Amino acid sequence: MQQAAAGAPSGSICLAVRQHAGRGRHGRSWISPAGGNLYLSLLWRFAISSAQLGALSLAVGVGIASALTMLGASDLVLKWPNDLHWQRRKLGGILLEVSGDRHASAAVIGIGINRVLDAEHAAMIDQPWVDLATVLAATKQPLIGHDLLAGAIISALLDLLPRYATSGLTAFLSDWAQFDGYRGESVTVNGEISGRYLGINSQGALQLEQQGQVRSIQSGEVQLCRIYTQ
């Protein structure tokens, strides 16, 4: 974010071996031990307003899930608005920080993917989690090297970001639907609004059915009613 404010060019990328203050959404910590996982931030500048980037994290999620699938991972799903799951456990997350005005904007796209987590650091995570090593082992696939993983994610981002700039979420809706892992389930949003999750609309808003009525929710956090705990 500091580099973006100082005029760093679009496409600037930061990779970390370790983070001492890794952040997730809502100020949560992202457990970031050295060596095993992917910690990546990419700056992209848009000639559109920051208000038009509200669904960007959904498109980024599609890109990441597609890239990992091409590398051999299977059964990956997306959880609205910005989590990557496998068997109801979190494999990765996206954090967007946007600045700008109605004429131009800049997005710093932060991505964390659990590649290999040791038991000590895994014990610090307060939700069901999984690492890529486990996902790939389930189908007897070899573990992806860190550089190959980073390259695949960066390539996916460099492909999707120009498309988002011209087409918005529209270009990614069908792929989102394919990766949408929890459609039809009972969920709670923001800890207080319960209903049946029906997917997203064309603007990326969550569609929640309550007593036969459909409610659109633009932002928030989804809690699943059935949690995989093995």
MOSULJO-V942697 format. One record per residue. N is the residue number from 1. SS is DSSP state (H for helix, E for strand, C for the rest). PHI is phi as a letter, one per 40 degrees, with the letter a starting at -180 (* if undefined). Layout:
# MOSULJO-V942697
N;SS;PHI  N;SS;PHI
This chain:
# MOSULJO-V942697
1;C;*  2;H;c  3;H;c  4;H;c  5;H;c  6;C;c  7;C;g  8;C;d  9;C;c  10;C;d  11;C;g  12;C;c  13;E;b  14;E;b  15;E;b  16;E;b  17;C;c  18;C;a  19;C;b  20;C;c  21;C;a  22;C;c  23;E;b  24;C;b  25;H;c  26;H;f  27;H;g  28;C;c  29;E;c  30;C;b  31;C;c  32;C;b  33;C;c  34;C;c  35;C;g  36;C;c  37;C;b  38;E;b  39;E;b  40;E;b  41;E;b  42;E;b  43;E;c  44;E;b  45;E;b  46;E;b  47;C;c  48;C;b  49;C;c  50;H;c  51;H;c  52;H;c  53;H;b  54;C;c  55;C;b  56;H;c  57;H;c  58;H;c  59;H;c  60;H;c  61;H;d  62;H;c  63;H;c  64;H;c  65;H;c  66;H;c  67;H;c  68;H;c  69;H;c  70;H;c  71;C;c  72;C;h  73;C;c  74;C;b  75;C;g  76;E;c  77;E;b  78;E;b  79;E;b  80;C;d  81;C;c  82;C;a  83;E;b  84;E;b  85;E;b  86;E;a  87;C;f  88;C;g  89;E;b  90;E;c  91;E;c  92;E;a  93;E;a  94;E;b  95;E;b  96;E;b  97;E;b  98;E;b  99;E;b  100;E;h  101;C;b  102;C;c  103;C;b  104;C;a  105;E;a  106;E;b  107;E;b  108;E;b  109;E;b  110;E;c  111;E;b  112;E;b  113;E;b  114;C;c  115;C;c  116;C;a  117;C;b  118;C;c  119;H;c  120;H;c  121;H;c  122;H;c  123;C;c  124;C;c  125;C;c  126;C;b  127;C;a  128;C;d  129;E;b  130;C;a  131;C;b  132;H;c  133;H;d  134;H;c  135;H;d  136;H;c  137;H;c  138;C;c  139;C;b  140;C;f  141;C;c  142;C;c  143;C;c  144;C;c  145;C;c  146;H;d  147;H;c  148;H;c  149;H;c  150;H;c  151;H;c  152;H;c  153;H;c  154;H;c  155;H;d  156;H;c  157;H;c  158;H;c  159;H;c  160;H;c  161;H;c  162;H;c  163;H;c  164;H;c  165;H;c  166;H;c  167;H;b  168;H;g  169;H;c  170;H;d  171;H;c  172;H;b  173;H;c  174;H;c  175;H;c  176;H;d  177;H;c  178;H;c  179;H;c  180;E;c  181;C;c  182;C;b  183;C;d  184;C;g  185;C;c  186;E;c  187;E;b  188;E;b  189;E;b  190;C;f  191;C;g  192;C;a  193;E;b  194;E;b  195;E;i  196;E;b  197;E;c  198;E;b  199;E;h  200;E;b  201;C;c  202;C;c  203;C;c  204;C;g  205;C;c  206;E;c  207;E;b  208;E;b  209;E;c  210;E;b  211;C;f  212;C;g  213;E;b  214;E;b  215;E;b  216;E;c  217;E;b  218;C;c  219;C;a  220;C;i  221;C;b  222;E;b  223;E;b  224;E;c  225;C;c  226;C;b  227;C;b  228;C;c  229;C;b  230;C;c
